[in-house]
Amino acid sequence: MAVLASAGIAMAAGLALAVSSSTMAISAPLDYPTWGDVQAAKANQAATQAEVTKLQGLLTSLQQQSDALGKVAEQKAELFNQANVALAAATTKTAKLQSEADAATARAQESTKRAAALIAQLARTGGGDVSLGVLFGSAKQADQLLSTLGTASRLGQSTEGILKQAEFDKNAASALTAAASVAETKRTELAAEAKTANEAAQKATADIQAQLAQQQAASTTMYAQLASLKNTTASVEAQYLAGIAEIARQNAVKTAPSAPILHSVPPLPVAAAVAGAISFAEAQLGKWYVFAGAGPNYWDCSGLTMRSYQAVGVYIGTHSATDQYNTLRASGRLVNLSQVLPGDLLFYSSGGGEMYHVTMAVGNGLMIEAAHPGSQVRIVGIRYGDLMPYVGRPTA
């Protein structure tokens, strides 16, 4: 059972999660006991037990609220990661289209010069009232010009090809320039969306960190009070309540999600690569979660899984839980949760096809994760709530 930092348990004291709008709101402060209450309770056994129960309930409530607030921050962070991936793809597409438009414009300019020379020659040989403007006028005018030249046959069979090529190159350059302009407009929109998503994620993280700072003293005091009542230490009490909270989370949903079997005999992972990825992830244990962290000292969930598999030369997708799930799905590297093996990636979703969290299975019903602000990279039991029925097998 992993030990959660007492700071993480204290993170959300006095707060409530407004789930419907995915925002965080401050509620009425919890009724913390004073040291006077503790000393009075120690006077008799019944009062002592009542105060212990009260303190345990308060600290367990803080942990539950912390997890809920952390989920909001994870969702905000994932939206930013997806926006960043979309922006990168749009930037690449825009650059490619602009390059193609520039090349097409250069070809059109060269074709125009050849067509101008042809029309000048036609004029000198008595071809009538023709000009480059007619070629690049309406489609009907261009057809009439080509028909006249074809009938006259003054300059041979190559005449029609030269003029048609000039018209084609002009139209191609125009179309590609328009496409590049549309792509740039879309890229600008995506850049604004990424900026907005980044600001929202940063604010969600900052809010949680601020709440953590505000509640740290209260949490420390309550652990000390609990230790005083039970003649233990604050550290022991933190470990005890962390274990209770962990068990509660695991047992909140009683059964694992199920779905149609993808492989009756699933592909086996590459043992050496899996061992390397798990080893890399475990080397990060104890390092703090930071929004958009991808090492070496700070991590978020998809940053940890991405770098762990990069370390063994396996591509699982970009720095986004959703993109990693979609990448593994598109490449046929999903298997059923019931077939999970060490090294497989577990995904958590609140619905709608978006993943807000990704972890790595390490065996014996455990997983390693970078959970949320205020927590450290840790090994915990696999939780079934929000868990997808399929896991990713990166080395399949």
KEKE-3310 file (N, C-alpha, C; in steps of 0.2 Angstrom, whole numbers, plus 5000, padded with zeros to 4 digits):
npx = (5004:5003:5011:5003:5008:5007:5004:4997:4985:4980:4977:4964:4956:4941:4935:4925:4920:4914:4906:4898:4902:4915:4923:4931:4926:4925:4920:4911:4922:4929:4926:4938:4946:4953:4968:4965:4953:4958:4966:4956:4948:4957:4955:4946:4942:4931:4929:4941:4941:4930:4935:4946:4939:4933:4943:4949:4939:4938:4951:4951:4940:4947:4956:4948:4942:4953:4957:4946:4947:4960:4957:4950:4960:4968:4960:4959:4972:4974:4966:4973:4985:4979:4975:4988:4994:4985:4988:5001:5000:4992:5001:5011:5004:5000:5013:5017:5007:5009:5022:5020:5011:5019:5029:5020:5016:5028:5030:5018:5022:5032:5026:5017:5026:5031:5019:5016:5026:5023:5010:5015:5022:5012:5004:5013:5013:5001:4990:4978:4967:4973:4978:4988:4979:4967:4969:4969:4957:4940:4933:4927:4932:4945:4944:4939:4950:4960:4953:4954:4968:4970:4964:4970:4983:4996:5007:5011:5009:5012:5007:4994:4996:5006:4998:4988:4994:4999:4987:4983:4993:4991:4978:4981:4990:4982:4973:4980:4986:4974:4970:4981:4979:4967:4971:4981:4972:4965:4975:4979:4967:4968:4979:4975:4965:4974:4981:4971:4967:4979:4980:4969:4972:4983:4978:4969:4979:4986:4976:4974:4986:4987:4977:4982:4993:4986:4980:4989:4995:4984:4982:4994:4993:4982:4986:4996:4988:4980:4990:4994:4983:4982:4995:5005:5014:5014:5017:5015:5001:4997:5001:4992:4979:4981:4981:4968:4961:4965:4961:4947:4945:4948:4938:4927:4921:4915:4917:4928:4928:4920:4921:4918:4928:4944:4955:4956:4967:4978:4992:5008:5018:5034:5046:5059:5058:5047:5051:5061:5054:5046:5056:5061:5050:5049:5060:5057:5049:5042:5045:5038:5022:5019:5010:5010:5022:5037:5048:5065:5063:5050:5033:5019:5004:5003:5016:5025:5022:5024:5038:5044:5042:5048:5061:5064:5064:5051:5036:5022:5013:5009:5012:4999:4986:4974:4978:4988:4980:4972:4982:4988:4976:4973:4984:4982:4985:4978:4971:4960:4955:4954:4965:4976:4993:5010:5017:5007:4996:4985:4969:4959:4943:4931:4920:4914:4924:4936:4952:4957:4967:4982:4990:5003:5003:5010:5010:5003:4991:4993:4998:5008:5009:5008:4999:4991:4991:5001:5003:5015:5025:5019:5016:5001:4986:4976:4963:4945:4935:4930:4939:4945:4939:4948:4966:4981:4994:5010:5021:5016)
npy = (4994:5011:5025:5040:5057:5068:5081:5080:5075:5085:5094:5099:5104:5111:5114:5112:5102:5108:5099:5099:5110:5109:5116:5124:5127:5137:5130:5130:5132:5117:5110:5111:5103:5110:5112:5113:5105:5093:5090:5090:5079:5069:5066:5056:5039:5037:5049:5052:5042:5047:5059:5055:5048:5058:5066:5057:5056:5069:5070:5060:5065:5076:5070:5064:5075:5081:5071:5073:5086:5086:5078:5087:5096:5087:5085:5097:5099:5089:5093:5104:5098:5090:5101:5107:5097:5097:5110:5109:5099:5107:5117:5111:5107:5119:5125:5116:5117:5131:5130:5122:5131:5142:5136:5132:5145:5150:5141:5144:5158:5156:5148:5158:5167:5160:5158:5172:5175:5166:5172:5184:5181:5175:5187:5194:5186:5188:5183:5189:5198:5194:5191:5190:5193:5188:5174:5173:5177:5174:5157:5154:5163:5159:5146:5149:5156:5145:5137:5145:5145:5132:5129:5138:5133:5139:5139:5126:5110:5111:5123:5123:5115:5123:5135:5129:5123:5135:5140:5130:5130:5143:5142:5131:5137:5147:5140:5133:5143:5149:5138:5137:5149:5147:5136:5143:5152:5143:5137:5149:5150:5138:5140:5150:5143:5134:5142:5147:5135:5132:5142:5140:5127:5130:5139:5130:5122:5131:5135:5124:5122:5133:5131:5120:5126:5134:5125:5117:5119:5116:5103:5097:5100:5093:5080:5079:5081:5069:5059:5063:5059:5045:5041:5039:5043:5057:5054:5040:5040:5047:5038:5028:5033:5036:5024:5019:5028:5024:5011:5014:5021:5011:5002:5008:5006:4991:4981:4977:4986:4979:4973:4969:4955:4958:4951:4934:4927:4937:4947:4945:4955:4963:4957:4963:4976:4980:4978:4988:5000:5000:5000:5013:5021:5018:5023:5036:5037:5046:5059:5075:5079:5089:5101:5097:5092:5083:5077:5080:5080:5083:5077:5074:5064:5058:5062:5055:5041:5043:5046:5035:5024:5030:5029:5016:5015:5015:5021:5028:5038:5056:5069:5067:5060:5056:5056:5046:5034:5034:5033:5020:5012:5014:5008:4995:4990:4988:4979:4968:4973:4963:4955:4961:4965:4967:4983:4987:5000:5009:5018:5032:5039:5051:5050:5053:5050:5056:5055:5057:5053:5043:5028:5016:4998:4987:4975:4962:4968:4981:4998:5011:5029:5046:5057:5069:5087:5091:5078:5064:5054:5038:5021:5012:5003:4997:5006:5005:5014:5025:5019:5013:4999:4993:4991:4998:4990:4993:4987:4977)
npz = (5000:4995:5003:5005:5004:5018:5015:5003:5008:5015:5005:5001:5011:5018:5006:4992:4978:4963:4953:4941:4933:4933:4941:4955:4971:4986:5002:5017:5031:5039:5054:5064:5078:5093:5102:5115:5115:5113:5124:5134:5130:5132:5145:5148:5143:5134:5128:5122:5112:5104:5100:5092:5082:5076:5072:5063:5053:5048:5042:5033:5025:5020:5011:5002:4996:4991:4981:4972:4968:4962:4951:4943:4940:4933:4922:4916:4913:4903:4893:4889:4885:4874:4866:4863:4855:4844:4839:4836:4825:4816:4814:4807:4796:4790:4787:4777:4767:4764:4759:4747:4741:4738:4729:4719:4715:4710:4699:4691:4688:4679:4669:4665:4659:4648:4641:4638:4630:4619:4615:4611:4600:4592:4589:4581:4570:4565:4572:4576:4588:4602:4618:4634:4644:4639:4640:4654:4657:4657:4659:4647:4638:4638:4632:4620:4615:4614:4605:4594:4592:4590:4578:4569:4569:4569:4576:4579:4587:4600:4605:4611:4622:4630:4633:4640:4651:4657:4661:4670:4680:4685:4691:4700:4709:4714:4721:4730:4737:4743:4751:4760:4766:4773:4781:4789:4796:4803:4811:4818:4826:4833:4840:4849:4856:4862:4870:4879:4885:4891:4901:4908:4914:4921:4930:4937:4943:4950:4959:4967:4972:4980:4989:4995:5002:5011:5019:5025:5037:5046:5043:5048:5061:5065:5063:5073:5084:5083:5085:5098:5105:5103:5107:5097:5083:5072:5059:5058:5060:5048:5038:5041:5039:5026:5021:5024:5016:5003:5002:5002:4990:4981:4983:4980:4968:4964:4954:4940:4925:4910:4893:4875:4870:4863:4858:4858:4861:4867:4860:4866:4877:4874:4884:4889:4885:4892:4905:4906:4904:4915:4925:4923:4926:4939:4945:4946:4957:4971:4966:4963:4957:4943:4933:4916:4917:4911:4916:4920:4934:4938:4935:4925:4922:4909:4904:4912:4908:4894:4893:4900:4891:4880:4884:4881:4868:4862:4854:4860:4858:4860:4872:4880:4888:4881:4867:4868:4871:4859:4850:4853:4851:4837:4832:4834:4847:4859:4873:4882:4898:4908:4904:4908:4909:4917:4913:4904:4899:4909:4907:4912:4911:4910:4902:4885:4877:4880:4889:4905:4913:4915:4918:4923:4923:4936:4940:4951:4954:4955:4951:4944:4945:4941:4950:4953:4956:4971:4974:4974:4963:4963:4969:4968:4972:4958:4953:4950:4947:4934:4926:4910:4900:4892:4890:4886:4876:4874:4868:4860)
capx = (5000:5008:5010:5002:5011:5001:5002:4991:4979:4978:4976:4957:4952:4937:4933:4920:4920:4908:4907:4894:4905:4922:4927:4932:4923:4927:4914:4911:4927:4928:4926:4944:4947:4958:4972:4961:4948:4962:4967:4950:4946:4961:4953:4942:4943:4926:4930:4947:4939:4926:4939:4950:4935:4931:4949:4950:4934:4940:4957:4948:4936:4951:4959:4943:4941:4959:4956:4941:4950:4965:4954:4948:4966:4970:4956:4961:4979:4973:4963:4979:4989:4976:4976:4995:4995:4981:4991:5007:4998:4990:5007:5015:5000:5001:5019:5017:5003:5012:5028:5017:5008:5025:5031:5015:5016:5034:5028:5013:5025:5036:5021:5015:5031:5031:5013:5017:5031:5019:5005:5018:5024:5006:5003:5018:5012:4994:4985:4972:4967:4974:4983:4988:4973:4962:4970:4968:4950:4935:4934:4924:4937:4951:4942:4939:4957:4963:4950:4957:4975:4970:4962:4975:4989:5001:5014:5012:5004:5014:5004:4989:4999:5009:4993:4984:4999:4999:4981:4982:4997:4988:4973:4984:4993:4977:4969:4985:4986:4968:4971:4986:4976:4962:4975:4983:4967:4963:4981:4978:4962:4970:4984:4971:4962:4979:4983:4966:4967:4985:4978:4964:4975:4988:4974:4967:4984:4988:4971:4975:4993:4986:4973:4987:4997:4982:4978:4995:4996:4978:4983:4999:4991:4977:4990:4999:4983:4978:4996:4994:4977:4984:5001:5009:5017:5010:5019:5011:4994:4997:5001:4986:4974:4982:4979:4961:4958:4967:4956:4940:4945:4948:4932:4921:4918:4916:4919:4931:4923:4921:4919:4919:4935:4947:4959:4955:4974:4981:4999:5012:5023:5041:5048:5064:5056:5042:5055:5065:5049:5044:5062:5062:5045:5050:5065:5054:5045:5044:5045:5032:5017:5018:5006:5014:5029:5039:5054:5067:5062:5043:5030:5012:5003:5005:5023:5028:5021:5028:5045:5045:5042:5053:5067:5066:5063:5044:5032:5015:5009:5012:5011:4992:4983:4969:4982:4991:4975:4970:4988:4988:4970:4974:4989:4980:4989:4974:4969:4955:4957:4955:4971:4981:5000:5014:5019:5001:4994:4978:4967:4954:4939:4925:4915:4915:4930:4942:4955:4960:4972:4984:4995:5006:5002:5017:5009:5000:4985:4996:5000:5012:5006:5009:4992:4988:4995:5001:5005:5021:5024:5018:5013:4995:4982:4972:4956:4941:4931:4932:4944:4942:4939:4954:4972:4986:5000:5014:5026:5012)
capy = (5000:5017:5030:5047:5063:5072:5087:5078:5074:5092:5099:5102:5106:5117:5115:5107:5102:5110:5094:5101:5115:5107:5122:5123:5132:5136:5129:5132:5128:5111:5111:5108:5103:5114:5108:5112:5100:5087:5089:5089:5073:5064:5065:5049:5035:5038:5056:5051:5038:5051:5064:5051:5046:5065:5068:5053:5058:5075:5069:5056:5070:5080:5066:5063:5081:5082:5067:5076:5092:5083:5076:5093:5098:5082:5086:5104:5098:5085:5098:5108:5093:5089:5107:5108:5092:5099:5115:5106:5096:5112:5121:5107:5107:5126:5126:5112:5120:5137:5128:5120:5137:5145:5132:5133:5151:5150:5137:5149:5163:5153:5147:5164:5170:5156:5160:5178:5174:5163:5176:5189:5178:5175:5193:5195:5182:5189:5179:5193:5201:5190:5194:5186:5194:5184:5168:5173:5179:5169:5150:5154:5167:5154:5141:5152:5157:5139:5135:5149:5143:5125:5129:5141:5129:5143:5138:5119:5106:5112:5129:5122:5113:5129:5139:5125:5123:5141:5141:5125:5132:5148:5139:5127:5142:5151:5135:5131:5149:5149:5132:5139:5154:5144:5133:5148:5154:5137:5137:5154:5148:5133:5143:5154:5138:5131:5147:5147:5129:5132:5147:5136:5122:5133:5142:5125:5119:5136:5135:5118:5123:5138:5128:5116:5130:5137:5120:5112:5120:5113:5096:5095:5101:5087:5073:5079:5080:5062:5056:5064:5055:5038:5039:5037:5048:5060:5050:5034:5042:5049:5032:5024:5036:5035:5017:5019:5032:5020:5006:5017:5022:5004:4998:5013:5003:4984:4976:4980:4987:4974:4975:4963:4953:4960:4946:4928:4926:4943:4947:4946:4961:4962:4957:4967:4983:4982:4979:4994:5005:5000:5002:5020:5024:5017:5027:5043:5037:5051:5065:5078:5080:5096:5101:5097:5089:5077:5075:5074:5081:5083:5073:5073:5057:5056:5064:5049:5035:5044:5046:5028:5020:5033:5026:5009:5016:5013:5027:5027:5044:5062:5070:5067:5053:5054:5054:5039:5029:5034:5030:5013:5009:5015:5003:4988:4988:4988:4972:4969:4975:4957:4952:4966:4962:4973:4987:4989:5007:5010:5024:5034:5043:5053:5050:5057:5049:5060:5052:5062:5050:5036:5025:5010:4992:4985:4968:4961:4973:4988:5003:5017:5035:5053:5057:5076:5092:5090:5071:5062:5048:5033:5014:5011:4998:4999:5009:5004:5020:5028:5015:5010:4992:4991:4994:4999:4986:4997:4983:4971)
capz = (5000:4995:5008:5002:5008:5022:5011:4998:5011:5017:5000:4999:5017:5018:4999:4989:4970:4959:4947:4935:4929:4933:4944:4962:4975:4993:5006:5024:5034:5043:5062:5067:5085:5096:5107:5121:5114:5113:5131:5137:5128:5135:5152:5149:5137:5129:5125:5118:5106:5100:5097:5087:5077:5073:5068:5057:5049:5045:5038:5027:5021:5016:5006:4997:4992:4987:4975:4968:4965:4958:4945:4940:4938:4928:4916:4913:4910:4897:4888:4886:4881:4867:4862:4860:4850:4838:4837:4832:4819:4812:4812:4802:4790:4787:4784:4771:4762:4762:4754:4741:4737:4735:4724:4713:4712:4706:4692:4688:4685:4674:4664:4662:4655:4642:4638:4636:4624:4614:4612:4607:4593:4588:4587:4576:4564:4563:4575:4578:4594:4607:4624:4640:4648:4637:4643:4661:4658:4659:4656:4640:4634:4637:4627:4613:4612:4613:4599:4588:4590:4587:4571:4565:4569:4567:4580:4580:4592:4607:4607:4616:4629:4634:4636:4645:4657:4661:4665:4675:4685:4688:4695:4705:4713:4717:4725:4736:4741:4747:4756:4765:4770:4777:4786:4794:4800:4808:4815:4823:4831:4838:4845:4854:4860:4866:4875:4884:4889:4896:4906:4913:4917:4925:4936:4941:4947:4955:4964:4971:4976:4985:4994:4999:5007:5016:5023:5027:5045:5049:5043:5052:5068:5066:5064:5079:5089:5083:5088:5105:5108:5102:5109:5092:5079:5066:5053:5058:5058:5041:5034:5043:5036:5019:5019:5024:5010:4997:5002:5001:4983:4977:4985:4978:4963:4966:4949:4935:4919:4905:4886:4871:4869:4856:4856:4862:4863:4866:4859:4872:4877:4874:4891:4890:4884:4898:4911:4905:4905:4922:4929:4922:4930:4947:4947:4947:4963:4976:4963:4963:4951:4941:4927:4910:4918:4907:4918:4924:4941:4939:4931:4925:4921:4902:4904:4915:4903:4887:4894:4902:4885:4875:4887:4878:4861:4860:4854:4863:4857:4862:4879:4881:4889:4875:4861:4869:4870:4852:4846:4854:4848:4830:4829:4836:4853:4865:4875:4887:4905:4911:4901:4909:4911:4919:4908:4901:4901:4911:4906:4915:4907:4913:4897:4880:4873:4883:4894:4909:4917:4912:4923:4921:4928:4937:4943:4958:4955:4957:4946:4945:4942:4943:4950:4953:4960:4978:4975:4971:4959:4968:4967:4972:4969:4953:4955:4945:4945:4928:4922:4904:4899:4888:4892:4880:4877:4870:4865:4857)
cpx = (5004:5006:5009:5005:5005:4999:4997:4985:4976:4976:4969:4953:4948:4934:4928:4921:4914:4908:4904:4898:4913:4926:4927:4929:4924:4920:4915:4917:4925:4929:4932:4944:4953:4962:4969:4956:4952:4963:4961:4947:4950:4959:4949:4942:4937:4927:4936:4945:4935:4930:4944:4946:4934:4937:4950:4945:4936:4946:4955:4944:4941:4954:4954:4942:4947:4959:4952:4944:4956:4963:4952:4955:4969:4966:4958:4968:4978:4970:4969:4983:4986:4976:4983:4996:4991:4985:4997:5006:4996:4996:5011:5011:5001:5007:5020:5013:5006:5018:5025:5014:5014:5028:5026:5015:5022:5033:5023:5017:5029:5032:5019:5020:5031:5024:5013:5021:5027:5014:5009:5020:5018:5004:5007:5016:5005:4989:4979:4973:4967:4979:4983:4982:4967:4963:4968:4961:4946:4936:4932:4929:4943:4950:4942:4946:4961:4960:4953:4964:4975:4968:4967:4981:4995:5008:5015:5008:5006:5010:4999:4991:5002:5004:4989:4988:4999:4993:4980:4987:4994:4983:4976:4987:4988:4974:4974:4986:4980:4968:4976:4983:4971:4966:4978:4978:4965:4969:4981:4973:4964:4975:4981:4968:4968:4981:4977:4966:4973:4983:4974:4967:4980:4984:4972:4973:4986:4983:4972:4981:4991:4982:4977:4991:4993:4980:4983:4995:4990:4979:4988:4997:4986:4981:4993:4994:4981:4984:4996:4989:4979:4991:5006:5013:5013:5011:5015:5004:4993:4997:4995:4980:4975:4980:4972:4958:4959:4962:4949:4940:4944:4941:4926:4917:4920:4919:4923:4927:4925:4919:4920:4927:4938:4952:4958:4962:4978:4989:5003:5017:5030:5044:5053:5062:5051:5046:5059:5060:5047:5050:5062:5057:5046:5055:5063:5050:5047:5044:5038:5028:5018:5015:5011:5021:5031:5046:5059:5065:5055:5039:5022:5010:5005:5013:5027:5028:5025:5035:5048:5046:5047:5060:5069:5064:5056:5040:5025:5010:5012:5010:5004:4989:4978:4973:4986:4986:4973:4976:4988:4982:4971:4979:4988:4983:4984:4972:4964:4958:4958:4961:4977:4988:5004:5017:5013:4999:4986:4975:4960:4950:4933:4919:4917:4921:4937:4945:4958:4966:4975:4990:4998:5005:5009:5016:5006:4994:4987:4998:5004:5009:5009:5002:4989:4992:4995:5003:5012:5020:5024:5016:5007:4991:4978:4965:4951:4936:4934:4937:4941:4943:4944:4960:4976:4992:5005:5019:5023:5014)
cpy = (5006:5021:5037:5052:5066:5078:5086:5078:5081:5096:5103:5103:5112:5118:5110:5107:5103:5105:5096:5105:5114:5113:5120:5129:5131:5135:5132:5129:5122:5113:5108:5108:5107:5110:5108:5106:5093:5085:5087:5081:5067:5062:5058:5045:5036:5044:5055:5048:5043:5056:5061:5050:5053:5067:5064:5054:5064:5074:5065:5060:5074:5076:5065:5069:5083:5078:5070:5082:5091:5081:5081:5095:5094:5083:5092:5103:5094:5089:5102:5104:5092:5095:5108:5103:5094:5105:5113:5103:5102:5116:5118:5107:5114:5127:5122:5115:5127:5135:5126:5126:5141:5142:5133:5140:5152:5147:5141:5155:5161:5151:5153:5167:5166:5158:5167:5179:5171:5168:5182:5187:5177:5181:5195:5192:5183:5185:5183:5196:5197:5193:5189:5187:5190:5177:5167:5176:5174:5162:5150:5157:5162:5149:5143:5153:5150:5136:5138:5146:5136:5125:5132:5137:5133:5141:5130:5116:5108:5119:5128:5120:5118:5133:5135:5124:5129:5142:5136:5128:5138:5146:5135:5132:5145:5146:5134:5137:5150:5144:5134:5145:5152:5140:5137:5151:5149:5137:5143:5153:5143:5135:5147:5149:5135:5136:5148:5141:5129:5137:5144:5131:5125:5136:5136:5122:5124:5136:5130:5119:5128:5135:5123:5120:5132:5131:5115:5113:5116:5105:5093:5095:5095:5081:5073:5078:5072:5058:5057:5060:5048:5036:5036:5043:5051:5056:5044:5035:5044:5043:5028:5027:5036:5029:5016:5022:5028:5015:5008:5018:5016:5001:5002:5009:4995:4979:4980:4981:4981:4977:4969:4962:4955:4955:4940:4926:4932:4943:4948:4952:4959:4963:4962:4974:4985:4983:4986:5000:5006:5002:5010:5023:5024:5021:5034:5043:5043:5058:5068:5079:5088:5096:5102:5095:5083:5076:5081:5074:5081:5080:5075:5066:5054:5057:5058:5043:5036:5043:5038:5024:5023:5030:5019:5009:5014:5019:5025:5033:5050:5063:5072:5060:5051:5052:5047:5034:5029:5031:5022:5009:5009:5010:4996:4986:4989:4980:4973:4970:4968:4953:4956:4962:4968:4976:4990:4996:5007:5017:5025:5039:5045:5053:5054:5056:5052:5056:5058:5060:5044:5034:5018:5004:4990:4978:4968:4966:4980:4992:5008:5023:5041:5056:5064:5081:5090:5082:5070:5056:5042:5026:5013:5005:5001:5001:5007:5010:5024:5025:5012:5003:4989:4995:4994:4994:4989:4993:4977:4971)
cpz = (5000:5000:5004:5007:5012:5019:5006:5002:5013:5012:5000:5005:5016:5011:4997:4981:4967:4952:4941:4931:4929:4936:4951:4966:4983:4997:5013:5027:5038:5050:5065:5074:5087:5100:5114:5121:5115:5120:5135:5136:5131:5142:5153:5142:5132:5125:5120:5112:5102:5097:5091:5081:5073:5069:5062:5051:5045:5040:5032:5022:5017:5010:5000:4992:4988:4981:4970:4964:4961:4951:4941:4936:4932:4921:4912:4910:4904:4892:4885:4882:4874:4863:4859:4855:4843:4835:4833:4825:4814:4809:4806:4795:4786:4784:4777:4765:4759:4757:4748:4737:4734:4729:4718:4710:4708:4699:4688:4684:4679:4668:4661:4657:4648:4638:4635:4629:4618:4611:4609:4600:4589:4585:4581:4570:4562:4566:4577:4585:4600:4612:4629:4644:4646:4640:4650:4662:4660:4656:4648:4635:4632:4632:4620:4610:4610:4606:4593:4586:4587:4580:4566:4564:4567:4570:4582:4585:4599:4610:4612:4622:4633:4637:4641:4651:4661:4665:4671:4681:4689:4693:4701:4711:4717:4723:4731:4740:4746:4753:4762:4769:4775:4783:4791:4799:4805:4813:4821:4828:4836:4843:4851:4859:4865:4872:4881:4888:4893:4902:4911:4917:4922:4931:4940:4946:4952:4961:4969:4975:4982:4991:4998:5004:5012:5021:5027:5035:5048:5049:5048:5059:5070:5067:5070:5085:5089:5086:5095:5108:5108:5105:5104:5089:5074:5060:5052:5057:5051:5037:5035:5039:5028:5016:5019:5017:5003:4996:5000:4993:4979:4978:4983:4973:4964:4961:4944:4929:4914:4898:4881:4870:4863:4854:4861:4865:4862:4864:4865:4871:4876:4881:4893:4890:4890:4904:4911:4907:4912:4927:4929:4926:4937:4949:4948:4954:4968:4973:4962:4956:4949:4934:4921:4911:4914:4909:4917:4931:4943:4933:4931:4923:4914:4901:4906:4910:4897:4888:4896:4896:4880:4878:4884:4871:4858:4860:4856:4861:4860:4870:4880:4882:4883:4869:4862:4868:4863:4848:4847:4851:4840:4827:4832:4843:4860:4866:4880:4894:4909:4909:4903:4912:4913:4913:4904:4904:4903:4910:4909:4911:4911:4908:4891:4876:4875:4889:4899:4913:4914:4917:4920:4926:4929:4940:4949:4959:4957:4951:4948:4942:4945:4944:4949:4957:4968:4980:4972:4967:4964:4965:4971:4969:4963:4955:4949:4943:4940:4924:4916:4903:4895:4890:4886:4882:4872:4866:4861:4849)
residu = (MET:ALA:VAL:LEU:ALA:SER:ALA:GLY:ILE:ALA:MET:ALA:ALA:GLY:LEU:ALA:LEU:ALA:VAL:SER:SER:SER:THR:MET:ALA:ILE:SER:ALA:PRO:LEU:ASP:TYR:PRO:THR:TRP:GLY:ASP:VAL:GLN:ALA:ALA:LYS:ALA:ASN:GLN:ALA:ALA:THR:GLN:ALA:GLU:VAL:THR:LYS:LEU:GLN:GLY:LEU:LEU:THR:SER:LEU:GLN:GLN:GLN:SER:ASP:ALA:LEU:GLY:LYS:VAL:ALA:GLU:GLN:LYS:ALA:GLU:LEU:PHE:ASN:GLN:ALA:ASN:VAL:ALA:LEU:ALA:ALA:ALA:THR:THR:LYS:THR:ALA:LYS:LEU:GLN:SER:GLU:ALA:ASP:ALA:ALA:THR:ALA:ARG:ALA:GLN:GLU:SER:THR:LYS:ARG:ALA:ALA:ALA:LEU:ILE:ALA:GLN:LEU:ALA:ARG:THR:GLY:GLY:GLY:ASP:VAL:SER:LEU:GLY:VAL:LEU:PHE:GLY:SER:ALA:LYS:GLN:ALA:ASP:GLN:LEU:LEU:SER:THR:LEU:GLY:THR:ALA:SER:ARG:LEU:GLY:GLN:SER:THR:GLU:GLY:ILE:LEU:LYS:GLN:ALA:GLU:PHE:ASP:LYS:ASN:ALA:ALA:SER:ALA:LEU:THR:ALA:ALA:ALA:SER:VAL:ALA:GLU:THR:LYS:ARG:THR:GLU:LEU:ALA:ALA:GLU:ALA:LYS:THR:ALA:ASN:GLU:ALA:ALA:GLN:LYS:ALA:THR:ALA:ASP:ILE:GLN:ALA:GLN:LEU:ALA:GLN:GLN:GLN:ALA:ALA:SER:THR:THR:MET:TYR:ALA:GLN:LEU:ALA:SER:LEU:LYS:ASN:THR:THR:ALA:SER:VAL:GLU:ALA:GLN:TYR:LEU:ALA:GLY:ILE:ALA:GLU:ILE:ALA:ARG:GLN:ASN:ALA:VAL:LYS:THR:ALA:PRO:SER:ALA:PRO:ILE:LEU:HIS:SER:VAL:PRO:PRO:LEU:PRO:VAL:ALA:ALA:ALA:VAL:ALA:GLY:ALA:ILE:SER:PHE:ALA:GLU:ALA:GLN:LEU:GLY:LYS:TRP:TYR:VAL:PHE:ALA:GLY:ALA:GLY:PRO:ASN:TYR:TRP:ASP:CYS:SER:GLY:LEU:THR:MET:ARG:SER:TYR:GLN:ALA:VAL:GLY:VAL:TYR:ILE:GLY:THR:HIS:SER:ALA:THR:ASP:GLN:TYR:ASN:THR:LEU:ARG:ALA:SER:GLY:ARG:LEU:VAL:ASN:LEU:SER:GLN:VAL:LEU:PRO:GLY:ASP:LEU:LEU:PHE:TYR:SER:SER:GLY:GLY:GLY:GLU:MET:TYR:HIS:VAL:THR:MET:ALA:VAL:GLY:ASN:GLY:LEU:MET:ILE:GLU:ALA:ALA:HIS:PRO:GLY:SER:GLN:VAL:ARG:ILE:VAL:GLY:ILE:ARG:TYR:GLY:ASP:LEU:MET:PRO:TYR:VAL:GLY:ARG:PRO:THR:ALA)
# end
